[in-house]
Amino acid sequence: AELDRALAIDPTIVGVNNRNLKTFDVDIDNTARLRARIPAGIAVVGESGIRTTDDVTRMAAMGCDAILVGETFCKLPQKERGKAVRTFVEAGEEQD
């Protein structure tokens, strides 16, 4: 229902939240299920639940153009965040 409303306004980008905002359960396969319904030419952002470089690789394989990662980096000590971001970026670039 939400995806149908989003597609009705002819977007150039769509974010797919992998977190159920009612239960807070996370299922990153939600992106794969919805990605199949998003027409080519619309950028797709996989959001929430991305915790590892394997998750980054999966998001890229699902056809995501970008990902939104927040909690994973925020939970790290400040001095480790830069390295973690670089590692995630490198994992995504390997899929290009």
ABEGO torsion letter per residue (X at the ends): XAAAAAAAAGBABBBBBABBAAAGBBBAAAAAAAAAABBBGBBBBBBEGBABAAAAAAAAAAGBABBBBAAAAAABBAAAAAAAAAAAAAAAAAAX
